[in-house]
Amino acid sequence: MPETMTVDYDGLIPNNVGLNDDPRVKKALETWHPGYIDWWKTMGPEGFQESLVYLRTAIGVDPEGWAKFGFVRMPEYRWGILLAPAIAGRTIPFGAHKGEPVWQEVPGEYRAMLRRLIVIQGDTEPASVEQQRHLGATAPSLYDLRNLFQVNVEEGRHLWAMVYLLHKYFGRDGREEADDLLRRRSGDRDTPRMLGAFNEATPDWLSFFMFTFFTDRDGKMQLAALAQSGFDPLSRTCRFMLTEEAHHMFVGDSGISRTIQRTCEAMRAAGIADPSDIVRVRARGVIDLPTIQKKLNLHFSLTLDLFGNEISTNAANAFNAGLKGRYREDKLTDDHQLLNDTYPVLRPVAGEIRTELVPALSALNMRLRDDYVADCASGVRRWNALVEKLGISFRFTLPHVAFNRRIGEFAAIHADPEGNVLDAATWQARRGAWLPDAADGDFIASLMRPESAPGKYAAWIAPPRAGIDNQPGDFEYVRVER
């Protein structure tokens, strides 16, 4: 199958996987395409399907110069199938097959396991689009509106990436799974998305920024682990997806930073020194820092559940099979098989949280989660540096991993953000101090008034440091009718 660094744009489906030489898969994808467009128009960004948006589109897979910018209507966006370049002589880097040549076809004994990994990853991509489809109506600027749509179209492309693998390598089962990816709906009672965090509402822009910082960062960790796969088409697919995923996390990180900046600036201008003086801070039309911390607590804890059970036979089997590695597996210096290794796992024991050593193969989810927590902490440090620079006495913190959990070792207990185990009555009495309540949601919603004038920003968020693609501050990123 011919594969190139450049993308063939001549057909219906841009690609660098030689679709023209694979008529069976080409026909299957062209048959799937109308259903995808129907899904996009029905469940994609509401109210902006005909707007011209300044979007980047992949034109290659080189590390540099892989995208072009231009105005496009989102239903006409050129979603494509893009694999990173093959690595000559690549071998399986971990597990029982370590050192063997990577697979170009699905190994029969791992077929069901591999399909499940692809479907779960694929299901998250349209889910986030569905969660965010109403946000355009309250965008704080055209800059932010465009960033929302860029995230959305790239999540759509990531869906195409997984659907290609299903059609190419899994026959009828793959076609049925690909159809189901368009059938499920985020938050639907009868046909929900597969993972809990992708059935939660995204009611406001602070939630969107938290989602793209925390939940898309989980996506980064999962893609990085799959990029190590011994199934080479999956590895190459995820390697390129990581290139696009970086922008999604930037949107979250910078959006939270800009929200914090505007709040601190408003506090200074009003002479408010105490961040806990919520009434006075909110009267300035900005989101108080304790409420931002509550939203952080919520989204961090929801995202931790995406890593699954700390002790997982499924994760061990996927690693041993060579299908899903660890974060930056190729940078680790152990034997990459872990047969005799142990790993520390936090567990609730006799009313307190203790560390226990367990077989490392069983604790792969825990290890990936630990890598994720460390990655999140770097963002929190940046936010705290910003608060300190602006002269406000306040520090953001990541809550303990036992806080507000629904899946894993801590699902059966209650813990505060410091990791102290609580009884149910104490948790219910104090949870409003740690998680956003209805009043917090109503206040944030009251600020969500759209700003559609070029170069203008809603009062609760600061402008960005630089424009997209070096555009000037008053650039009209989305051409909307006024």
Rosetta blueprint (number, residue, H / E / L):
1 M L
2 P L
3 E L
4 T L
5 M L
6 T E
7 V L
8 D E
9 Y L
10 D L
11 G L
12 L L
13 I L
14 P L
15 N E
16 N L
17 V L
18 G L
19 L H
20 N H
21 D H
22 D L
23 P H
24 R H
25 V H
26 K H
27 K H
28 A H
29 L H
30 E H
31 T H
32 W H
33 H H
34 P H
35 G H
36 Y H
37 I H
38 D H
39 W H
40 W H
41 K H
42 T H
43 M H
44 G L
45 P L
46 E L
47 G L
48 F L
49 Q L
50 E L
51 S L
52 L E
53 V E
54 Y E
55 L E
56 R E
57 T E
58 A E
59 I L
60 G E
61 V L
62 D L
63 P L
64 E L
65 G L
66 W L
67 A E
68 K E
69 F E
70 G E
71 F E
72 V E
73 R E
74 M H
75 P H
76 E H
77 Y L
78 R L
79 W L
80 G L
81 I E
82 L L
83 L L
84 A L
85 P L
86 A L
87 I L
88 A L
89 G L
90 R L
91 T E
92 I L
93 P L
94 F L
95 G L
96 A L
97 H L
98 K L
99 G L
100 E L
101 P E
102 V L
103 W E
104 Q L
105 E L
106 V L
107 P L
108 G H
109 E H
110 Y H
111 R H
112 A H
113 M H
114 L H
115 R H
116 R H
117 L H
118 I H
119 V H
120 I H
121 Q H
122 G H
123 D H
124 T H
125 E H
126 P H
127 A H
128 S H
129 V H
130 E H
131 Q H
132 Q L
133 R L
134 H L
135 L H
136 G H
137 A H
138 T H
139 A L
140 P L
141 S L
142 L H
143 Y H
144 D H
145 L H
146 R H
147 N H
148 L H
149 F H
150 Q H
151 V H
152 N H
153 V H
154 E H
155 E H
156 G H
157 R H
158 H H
159 L H
160 W H
161 A H
162 M H
163 V H
164 Y H
165 L H
166 L H
167 H H
168 K H
169 Y H
170 F L
171 G H
172 R H
173 D H
174 G H
175 R H
176 E H
177 E H
178 A H
179 D H
180 D H
181 L H
182 L H
183 R H
184 R L
185 R L
186 S L
187 G L
188 D L
189 R L
190 D L
191 T L
192 P L
193 R L
194 M L
195 L L
196 G H
197 A H
198 F H
199 N H
200 E L
201 A L
202 T L
203 P L
204 D L
205 W H
206 L H
207 S H
208 F H
209 F H
210 M H
211 F H
212 T H
213 F H
214 F H
215 T H
216 D H
217 R H
218 D H
219 G H
220 K H
221 M H
222 Q H
223 L H
224 A H
225 A H
226 L H
227 A L
228 Q L
229 S L
230 G L
231 F E
232 D H
233 P H
234 L H
235 S H
236 R H
237 T H
238 C H
239 R H
240 F H
241 M H
242 L H
243 T H
244 E H
245 E H
246 A H
247 H H
248 H H
249 M H
250 F H
251 V H
252 G H
253 D H
254 S H
255 G H
256 I H
257 S H
258 R H
259 T H
260 I H
261 Q H
262 R H
263 T H
264 C H
265 E H
266 A H
267 M H
268 R H
269 A H
270 A H
271 G L
272 I L
273 A L
274 D L
275 P L
276 S L
277 D L
278 I H
279 V H
280 R H
281 V H
282 R H
283 A H
284 R L
285 G L
286 V L
287 I L
288 D L
289 L H
290 P H
291 T H
292 I H
293 Q H
294 K H
295 K H
296 L H
297 N H
298 L H
299 H H
300 F H
301 S H
302 L H
303 T H
304 L H
305 D H
306 L H
307 F H
308 G L
309 N L
310 E L
311 I L
312 S L
313 T H
314 N H
315 A H
316 A H
317 N H
318 A H
319 F H
320 N H
321 A L
322 G L
323 L L
324 K L
325 G L
326 R L
327 Y L
328 R L
329 E H
330 D H
331 K H
332 L L
333 T L
334 D L
335 D L
336 H L
337 Q L
338 L L
339 L L
340 N L
341 D L
342 T E
343 Y E
344 P E
345 V E
346 L E
347 R E
348 P E
349 V E
350 A L
351 G L
352 E E
353 I E
354 R E
355 T E
356 E E
357 L E
358 V E
359 P E
360 A H
361 L H
362 S H
363 A H
364 L H
365 N H
366 M H
367 R H
368 L H
369 R H
370 D H
371 D H
372 Y H
373 V H
374 A H
375 D H
376 C H
377 A H
378 S H
379 G H
380 V H
381 R H
382 R H
383 W H
384 N H
385 A H
386 L H
387 V H
388 E H
389 K H
390 L L
391 G L
392 I L
393 S L
394 F L
395 R L
396 F L
397 T L
398 L L
399 P L
400 H L
401 V L
402 A L
403 F L
404 N L
405 R L
406 R L
407 I L
408 G L
409 E L
410 F L
411 A L
412 A L
413 I L
414 H E
415 A E
416 D L
417 P L
418 E L
419 G L
420 N L
421 V E
422 L E
423 D L
424 A H
425 A H
426 T H
427 W H
428 Q H
429 A H
430 R H
431 R H
432 G H
433 A H
434 W L
435 L L
436 P L
437 D L
438 A H
439 A H
440 D H
441 G H
442 D H
443 F H
444 I H
445 A H
446 S H
447 L H
448 M L
449 R L
450 P L
451 E L
452 S L
453 A L
454 P L
455 G L
456 K L
457 Y L
458 A L
459 A L
460 W L
461 I L
462 A L
463 P L
464 P L
465 R L
466 A L
467 G L
468 I H
469 D H
470 N H
471 Q L
472 P L
473 G L
474 D L
475 F L
476 E L
477 Y L
478 V E
479 R E
480 V L
481 E L
482 R L
